[in-house]
Amino acid sequence: MVLLWVGKFIDSNPTNLERSQGELKPGNSESISYLFQRISGPPPYFLLRSTTQPVSSALGLPIYVEHGLAEWFSPVAPGTGLHPRPGSAESLRQYFTDINTEWSSVWYASRKGEDVDEIHDRIDGFLDAFAVEIERKFPGKHTRVLFVSHAATAIALTRSLLGDREFPIRVGCCSISEFDRTLGNQRMVGAWKAKRLADGSHLKDGASRDWGFEDIEIAQGKVVDDPGVPGSEALDERDEPVGSQVFTLSNL
């Protein structure tokens, strides 16, 4: 399993979707080319697609949308509505024709946002649901999986795979973490050992703009709230679906 953080090098937002990341700046597109020789898809934002598309094209791999790996939003400020959520794989194909729609998201984060414990809970749950669905949908066909996500989600994934929520790690732009499954372990959480973590040695200038959970703003022991999408509070938007979309024994 390989985990890549793309960072936030952007110029524009062709989709005009609320809070959607834009295109990679020209200089940073060069960084992606260094991945071709290294790795064998990803949450639904334009920047993430900009990262995965060259890798997908070079290696002949499909790009799948998975909302369970979406960017982290801290809890929404009361009375300000809900955080944005990208559309389905089908709806996003109008912008990204190389998206493969065979995969349906197995997990959805709440649009009300998450505190630090809740993003870790989300990733733990996502990994269990993902393992069930990938075995059902692609039995015996997957040998390596590449997840592409943002910093907080990438860190939570690393900690879940290692089974240590306090594991100290910072991730830089276009850094790669790689994991091998430990023998005899049937679970996803805590069932992996790291081969490399937040590695930027494949990049010409190394990884940059590193981020860690220690950088978040805290007030009275809690993550500071963020405002929701302007206008969503008046539309009475519903916060659904939320959580696992896959039936597992843990749902019982």
Backbone torsions as a table, in degrees:
resi	resn	phi	psi	omega
1	MET	NA	135.2	-179.4
2	VAL	-122.7	139.1	-177.6
3	LEU	-125.6	127.4	-176.8
4	LEU	-125.2	133.8	171.5
5	TRP	-105.8	132.8	-174.3
6	VAL	-91.8	-26.7	-177.6
7	GLY	81.9	-163.1	-175.3
8	LYS	-136.4	62.3	174.1
9	PHE	-96.3	103.0	-171.7
10	ILE	-134.1	153.9	174.7
11	ASP	-115.6	-43.6	-172.3
12	SER	-148.7	172.8	-179.9
13	ASN	-127.5	84.9	-175.7
14	PRO	-61.9	-26.8	-176.3
15	THR	-80.3	-22.6	-174.2
16	ASN	59.7	18.9	175.5
17	LEU	-76.0	145.1	-177.6
18	GLU	-57.1	123.3	177.4
19	ARG	59.9	20.9	176.7
20	SER	-74.5	137.3	175.8
21	GLN	-70.5	150.2	-175.6
22	GLY	-93.2	-156.4	-177.7
23	GLU	-81.7	155.8	173.8
24	LEU	-65.4	139.7	172.1
25	LYS	-67.5	151.0	-175.0
26	PRO	-51.1	-44.5	-177.9
27	GLY	-64.0	-29.8	-177.0
28	ASN	-85.5	-19.2	173.5
29	SER	-62.4	-29.7	178.2
30	GLU	-62.4	-34.1	-179.7
31	SER	-61.0	-35.3	-177.7
32	ILE	-64.8	-32.8	-178.5
33	SER	-62.0	-25.1	179.4
34	TYR	-71.2	-13.0	-180.0
35	LEU	-81.7	-20.8	-172.6
36	PHE	-54.2	-40.1	-175.2
37	GLN	-85.3	-1.8	-168.4
38	ARG	-109.5	-34.0	-167.7
39	ILE	-134.0	153.4	-178.5
40	SER	-108.1	NA	NA
41	GLY	NA	-130.9	-98.3
42	PRO	-179.9	157.6	179.0
43	PRO	-73.4	157.1	-162.3
44	PRO	-89.3	71.8	173.5
45	TYR	-130.5	154.0	-173.6
46	PHE	-61.3	-42.4	-178.6
47	LEU	-61.6	-39.2	179.9
48	LEU	-67.7	-38.5	176.0
49	ARG	-65.0	-38.0	178.8
50	SER	-61.8	-28.4	178.0
51	THR	-79.4	-44.7	-173.6
52	THR	-77.0	-28.0	-173.9
53	GLN	-60.4	-47.4	178.8
54	PRO	-62.0	-37.6	178.4
55	VAL	-66.7	-44.9	178.9
56	SER	-59.2	-44.6	-178.6
57	SER	-66.1	-42.7	-177.0
58	ALA	-68.8	-34.6	-174.9
59	LEU	-105.1	-2.2	178.8
60	GLY	68.1	39.0	-176.8
61	LEU	-111.3	148.0	178.6
62	PRO	-74.8	154.5	173.4
63	ILE	-108.6	122.3	178.7
64	TYR	-113.9	146.6	175.8
65	VAL	-93.7	130.8	177.4
66	GLU	-137.3	109.7	-178.8
67	HIS	-68.2	-19.4	178.6
68	GLY	-65.4	-18.0	178.7
69	LEU	-101.8	14.4	-176.3
70	ALA	-63.4	162.5	-179.2
71	GLU	-59.8	152.0	179.4
72	TRP	-84.8	130.0	169.4
73	PHE	-116.1	133.3	175.6
74	SER	-70.4	167.2	-175.4
75	PRO	-51.4	139.1	-177.6
76	VAL	-72.1	140.4	178.5
77	ALA	-67.5	135.2	-178.7
78	PRO	-53.8	136.6	176.0
79	GLY	80.5	6.0	-177.5
80	THR	-109.6	10.9	177.9
81	GLY	89.4	-145.6	-176.2
82	LEU	-124.3	156.9	173.5
83	HIS	-71.6	158.3	-179.6
84	PRO	-71.9	160.2	173.4
85	ARG	-140.3	128.4	177.7
86	PRO	-63.4	160.6	-179.4
87	GLY	-76.3	-175.0	179.9
88	SER	-73.2	168.0	176.8
89	ALA	-58.1	-40.2	-179.5
90	GLU	-61.9	-44.1	-178.3
91	SER	-70.2	-29.6	-178.5
92	LEU	-78.9	-13.0	-179.9
93	ARG	-66.0	-18.0	176.3
94	GLN	-67.3	-23.7	176.8
95	TYR	-100.4	-35.4	-173.7
96	PHE	-127.6	90.4	-173.3
97	THR	-70.6	-11.7	-179.0
98	ASP	-89.2	2.8	175.5
99	ILE	-71.0	134.5	175.7
100	ASN	-93.4	125.4	-173.7
101	THR	-94.0	9.0	-179.4
102	GLU	-69.1	-23.3	-177.5
103	TRP	-97.4	133.2	172.9
104	SER	-108.4	139.1	-177.6
105	SER	-55.9	136.7	-179.3
106	VAL	-95.6	-8.8	-177.8
107	TRP	-151.8	143.7	174.8
108	TYR	-127.4	129.1	174.2
109	ALA	-75.5	151.6	176.8
110	SER	-67.7	138.6	175.3
111	ARG	-76.0	-1.2	174.0
112	LYS	-85.5	-2.0	179.1
113	GLY	87.3	176.2	-174.7
114	GLU	-142.2	145.6	167.4
115	ASP	-85.7	-177.1	-173.8
116	VAL	-63.8	-42.7	178.1
117	ASP	-62.3	-37.8	-175.6
118	GLU	-70.6	-32.9	176.5
119	ILE	-69.7	-34.0	175.4
120	HIS	-67.6	-39.4	175.5
121	ASP	-61.1	-42.9	179.7
122	ARG	-58.9	-46.2	-177.3
123	ILE	-69.6	-38.4	174.3
124	ASP	-56.9	-48.1	-179.0
125	GLY	-66.5	-40.8	178.2
126	PHE	-59.0	-45.6	-177.7
127	LEU	-61.0	-42.1	178.3
128	ASP	-64.0	-44.2	180.0
129	ALA	-67.3	-39.2	179.8
130	PHE	-62.1	-43.0	-179.4
131	ALA	-60.8	-41.3	179.3
132	VAL	-65.0	-46.7	-173.9
133	GLU	-72.1	-38.6	-178.8
134	ILE	-68.6	-33.1	176.0
135	GLU	-70.5	-34.7	179.1
136	ARG	-72.1	-41.7	-172.6
137	LYS	-85.3	-35.2	-177.2
138	PHE	-130.5	60.5	-176.8
139	PRO	-62.5	123.5	176.8
140	GLY	71.4	7.6	-175.8
141	LYS	-104.8	-15.3	-176.2
142	HIS	-103.9	131.1	177.0
143	THR	-118.3	-33.9	176.5
144	ARG	-137.3	140.6	-179.0
145	VAL	-123.3	135.0	175.5
146	LEU	-109.4	119.7	171.5
147	PHE	-100.4	134.4	175.4
148	VAL	-120.7	126.0	-177.0
149	SER	-155.3	-174.8	178.9
150	HIS	-90.3	172.6	-168.1
151	ALA	-57.6	-54.7	-176.1
152	ALA	-60.6	-42.5	179.6
153	THR	-67.0	-39.5	178.3
154	ALA	-63.3	-39.2	178.4
155	ILE	-67.6	-43.9	178.4
156	ALA	-62.1	-38.4	176.0
157	LEU	-61.9	-45.7	178.5
158	THR	-58.0	-47.7	-178.5
159	ARG	-65.2	-38.8	178.9
160	SER	-66.9	-44.2	179.9
161	LEU	-62.0	-36.6	179.4
162	LEU	-84.3	-15.1	-179.4
163	GLY	74.3	32.7	-177.6
164	ASP	-143.5	100.4	-177.6
165	ARG	-70.6	-12.9	179.2
166	GLU	-102.5	6.8	-176.3
167	PHE	-58.7	125.2	-177.4
168	PRO	-78.5	119.8	179.7
169	ILE	-157.2	141.0	170.6
170	ARG	-121.5	145.4	-178.7
171	VAL	-121.3	140.1	177.9
172	GLY	-105.6	167.2	-178.6
173	CYS	-59.7	133.8	179.6
174	CYS	60.6	20.9	175.1
175	SER	-77.0	154.9	-177.4
176	ILE	-124.0	135.6	169.1
177	SER	-116.8	138.9	-176.5
178	GLU	-130.1	137.7	-173.9
179	PHE	-132.6	146.7	172.3
180	ASP	-114.8	142.6	178.7
181	ARG	-72.8	136.8	175.8
182	THR	-80.7	143.1	-176.4
183	LEU	-68.5	141.8	173.2
184	GLY	81.1	1.4	-179.3
185	ASN	-103.3	119.4	-176.2
186	GLN	-88.7	-15.9	-179.5
187	ARG	-85.8	164.9	174.6
188	MET	-90.5	-44.2	-177.6
189	VAL	-71.8	124.6	178.5
190	GLY	76.2	13.4	-174.6
191	ALA	-105.1	16.8	-173.4
192	TRP	-130.5	153.3	172.0
193	LYS	-121.0	144.7	-174.6
194	ALA	-85.7	133.1	171.5
195	LYS	-90.5	-35.2	173.9
196	ARG	-156.6	150.9	-175.5
197	LEU	-131.1	128.9	177.5
198	ALA	45.6	44.4	-174.4
199	ASP	-83.5	132.2	177.3
200	GLY	-119.2	15.8	-175.6
201	SER	-68.1	-18.0	178.4
202	HIS	-79.5	-9.2	-177.8
203	LEU	-95.5	145.5	-177.9
204	LYS	-56.8	-42.7	-179.2
205	ASP	-108.3	11.7	-178.2
206	GLY	74.9	171.3	177.9
207	ALA	-68.1	149.7	-178.5
208	SER	-138.7	168.8	177.7
209	ARG	51.3	53.7	-178.6
210	ASP	-68.9	153.9	-177.4
211	TRP	-140.6	148.4	174.7
212	GLY	-145.1	164.9	-178.9
213	PHE	-62.4	-20.5	177.8
214	GLU	-67.9	-10.8	179.7
215	ASP	-86.7	-7.4	-176.8
216	ILE	-74.4	155.5	-179.5
217	GLU	-88.0	126.7	-176.7
218	ILE	-117.1	138.7	174.7
219	ALA	-133.5	121.9	179.7
220	GLN	55.2	40.2	175.6
221	GLY	79.7	4.1	-178.8
222	LYS	-127.1	155.9	177.2
223	VAL	-64.6	136.8	179.2
224	VAL	-66.4	137.0	-179.3
225	ASP	-66.5	152.6	172.5
226	ASP	-115.3	148.0	177.2
227	PRO	-72.1	150.1	175.9
228	GLY	-79.5	-171.9	178.7
229	VAL	-71.7	125.1	179.6
230	PRO	-54.7	129.6	179.0
231	GLY	96.5	-20.6	-176.9
232	SER	-70.1	-24.6	178.9
233	GLU	-69.6	-28.2	-179.2
234	ALA	-82.5	-20.5	-177.2
235	LEU	-88.2	-4.6	-179.2
236	ASP	53.4	45.4	179.7
237	GLU	-65.6	144.4	-177.3
238	ARG	-95.0	140.1	-180.0
239	ASP	-90.2	76.9	179.3
240	GLU	-157.1	154.1	-5.0
241	PRO	-72.4	162.3	178.1
242	VAL	-138.0	139.9	175.1
243	GLY	84.2	-158.5	-173.6
244	SER	-69.8	138.8	174.4
245	GLN	-109.5	12.8	-176.5
246	VAL	-123.0	134.9	177.2
247	PHE	-78.2	122.9	174.7
248	THR	-133.0	166.1	178.2
249	LEU	-61.8	-27.4	179.7
250	SER	-69.6	-15.0	176.7
251	ASN	-75.2	-16.5	-174.9
252	LEU	-74.7	NA	NA
